[in-house]
Amino acid sequence: MNKNITAIVFTLNEERRLPYVYENLKNFCEIIVFDGGSTDSTKEYCKKHNIKFLTRPPETDKTRVNSLFWAINQAPTQYVMYVICSHFYPKSLLNKFSEIANENKLTAVYHDLIVYRYGNVVHRPIIRRVSSSCNLFKKSVVNYKESKIHAEVGLRFDKNTMVRLETKDELSLHLFQDEDCKSYTIKTLKYANTEADERYKAGQRIGYFRLIFKSQLSIS
């Protein structure tokens, strides 16, 4: 059990998937569930397994990032591991997280992302690593000014203080999507429109070169 890391798990009616996250992380670090008002048995499951359960502040798509910051600040450790219930962390990746947190030198870990949909791999980085994720980071490096919506915390890769892991399945976050195509498309377009609106209002403009070759990294 690593005492230097806290896993902050976001839930909303996750009684079906939360047990998989718990089995994945229960022997790795402290787990705190930040719930968005579940009406199923999520809270009861946490109580049964002695998982700390907190209700996060009311939120909308545009203010969910405020809930994320609130949750980050509740963590008792410097290192925070951002988790949602579609995540699976291989043992090799967890061991790397533990090693880095124990050394306490680096501020964040970037790793690749493998996406599954109904058991089939639909994305695996090969050359362009635009989907790289950062799910372990120090609270001190969160950039609140650049954070706009959803689960974006404004982290930008710095080779002097952060590390990017090798492109290997065992060192990648595995993301399992089990929603239908219509639901996924609606949600993705909603987040894309909200983010575009926020960036436009902030005066940000993105040219074709940056759109293709310099996509911003964010946690997943």
Secondary structure, DSSP 8 states (H G I E B T S, - for coil): -EEEEEEEEEESS-TTTHHHHHHHHTTTEEEEEEES---SSHHHHHHHTT-EEEE-----TTTHHHHHHHHHHH-SSSEEEEEETTEE--HHHHHHHHHHHHHT--SEEEE-EEEEETTEEEE--SS--TT-EEEEEEGGG--TTT--STT-------TTTEEE--S-GGGSEEEEE-S-HHHHHHHHHHHHHHHHHHHHHTT----HHHHHH-------
